[in-house]
Amino acid sequence: RAGVRTTASFEEVRNLLVPALLGFRRRRAPYAMLSIPPRYKGLPLPLDAMARSVASAGVDVYIWTVNDPREAVRLWEKGIQGILSDDPATIMNARERLTSR
């Protein structure tokens, strides 16, 4: 599967929650990315803790669906690599403003 980027399954994301909250860092992961919502069943996910937990394994974290540019900036500042949005032009403008600071 060389060159194929895969995302974590729901079970892998669920199994990452407690270790991420405890500050554990992964050195390797069987996936190249996490693609997760900011909330699951109405409960907020610890997105920054999850991003820190998988960063040393080279795993990118993408959050969906974020349409508020302020929320997108807050997530990028916490280490999230990507935002999926229904309004990509607004989100990209926010990213450009953030990177031009």
N, C-alpha and C positions, 0 to 999 in steps of 0.2 A: 504494500500500500504506500510505497514511497511517493511523496509529492501530493498525497491526498489529505486535505485538512478535514477533520471531522469535529463535530461538537459533542459535548458531553450529553449522555442520556439523562433523563429525569432522575433516575436512581443515583447516578454519579453526582449530580448537583445536590440532591438530598443528602447523600453521604458526606458531602463537603461542608455542610452547614456547621455542625458542631466543631470539627477540627479548625475551621476558619475562625469561629468565634473564640476558640482557645488559643489562637495565634500560631497554629501549626503551619509550616510552609512545605509545600510539595516540591520535591526535586524533579520528579517525573510524573507524567500523566498520560493516560491512554487516549487523550484527545488534545486537539490544538486550540480549542476555543470553548468558552461558555457563552451561550446565547440565552439570556434569562430576562424575565420581566422584573420590574422593581418590587412587585408584590406577588405573593402566591396565596390564593384563597383569601385575599383581603389582608394578609399579614405582610409587613415590609420585610424584604430580604436584606441581610447584612452585605450589601453590594461591595462596599470598600473592603471589608474583611475578606470576602471571597476573592476579590481581585488581588489583594496582598498575598493570600494563601497560595495562589497558583502562578504568581508572577515569576518566581524563580524556576518554574518548570517551563517557562516560555509560552504560557497559555494566555491568549487574548480574551478579554471579557467584553461582550456586546450586550447592551440593554435595549429591550423593546417594550412597549412602544412609547417613546418620549417625544412629545410635541411642544413642550415648554422650553424655550431656549435657556432660561435661567437654570432649569433642572439639568439640562444637558451640560452646561458649563460646570455646575456643581459636581456632576458625575465624572467628567473629564478630570477635574481637579483632584478627585479621589482615586484616580488611577484606572478608570474605565477607558478602554481603547476605542470603542465604537458605540454609536447610537443608531438605532433603527427608528424611523419616524414616518408619520403620514404627511409631514411637511418638511421634506429634506432641504428645500431652499432656505427656510428660516433657520434650521439647525446648522446648515453649512455656513451661513452668515455668522452665527454665534461662534462657530469654531474658528472662522477667520479672524474675528475680533479677539478671541482668546489668544490665538497664536501670534497676533501682531502686538500684543502688550509688551 
